[in-house]
């Protein structure tokens, strides 16, 4: 029997749904049935009257993964036997499943998305939304612990519906309004390419962009295919980004948009083939919200550049660097607003972007929509999207290294390494206290000019190192010094670093 606690992945549930030579299935049908019971018990805390009346309603959607249909069916059947009204939305997106709790025609008490985001095809998982927003870590704890089946003396129902059509119409309306033009087709005359990576985002080309007048010819990998035959659907993946860059340039497009599998993340490629992800995407969305809400704060995760901080502050805003994890970043923004600090955007370098005006929902299509709203205005001025961040300084060199922590108590080891690094005396490394995750240093001579961050991975036994330098050829000196320091910790695997140093 599966240990359900091992399926927890922060505020999500994830596991192996298709066996491989190395991995056995742990997101089994039996596990999903238990999760269904936990879900009902969780919802009963706030909706007991609805449950006893047989009116508790849960919507279920899935991405294109091969294991999705069976897991969704197993979940839905388990819910029906416990007296729940279930709406099968079929192929859907994570943000759309939250909106199933907001749109009056559905009014779901919960929206469930069967997805494992960008992970390989053999993974799958479950994301859970109530009408108040995404489930928290402690909610997943409850769901995975309280798995006794419920009964209200009734048999529920299972109906099918379409969430993507109303969701697309909602986006179309918002983009039309945001464009500032009295025009049903504000994107007419523009060529915009979509790369869905064979995930669930192919609808954006036909049901949003084309309705707004855009030419989407040249779009690629729009058809759902759970084997992901072309590239990993991940805007943070080099191969995926190289693929859409090539498509944008080959088709002379004005813009390219790429989504992850379940469409809660996006990145953009400009007409010049330049990538707007990570710091660049944060900068462009920050500029948009600061124009709409002067002086607002933007919450990001920790691995953002010092140049981004300068860019935001020069626009009159403030950056709040916080710990990684999209729920962590969103919750920090919510807390800021509750404390009286206006915060309109929470965004990770991975591409998770959540706007206050959009329920603080991490939604790749909405992030893309905010950029699309500007295109007609930019065109009238003879400008392109990348002109918006022309003042964002770019580092000369960047490097990321992941170190495996080869000890069972890997988190304790990681914390020990980070604490030791703070006391490691190196001329040219200045401790930066403006950081809440791991340890961050400002680099100066004789290590060039830049910064580096060493932090624990949220869920994996890894230390993650990120370095940026504004001067060339100083990366080896930084890595060599870190190698010497890390040699004091034999359970930190330095193979990746040694490959870079060619030792």
Secondary structure, 3 states (H helix, E strand, C coil): CCCHHHHEECCEEEEECCCCCCCCCCCCHHHHHHHHHHHHHHHHHHHHHHHHCCCCEEEEEECCCCCHHHHHHHHHHHHHHCCCEEEEEEECCHHHHHHCCCCCCCCCCEEEEECCCCCCCCEEEEEEEECCEECCHHHHHHHHHCCCCCCCCCCCEEEECCCHHHHHHHHHHHHHHHHCCCCCCCCCCCEEEEECCCCCCCHHHHHHHCCCCCECCCCECCCCCCCCCCCCCCCCCHHHHHHHHHHHHHCCCCEEEEECCCCCEEEEEECCCCEECHHHHHHHHHHHHHHHCCCCEEEEECCCCHHHHHHHHHCCCEEEEECCCHHHHHHHHHHHHHCCCCEEEEECCCCEEEEHHHCCEECHHHHHHHHHHHHHHHHHCCCCHHHHHCCCCCCCEEEEEEEEECCCCHHHHHHHHHHHHHCCCCCCEEECCCCCCCEEEEECCCCCCEEEEEEECCCCCEEEEEEEECCCCCHHHHHHHHHHHHCCCCCEECHHHHHHHCC
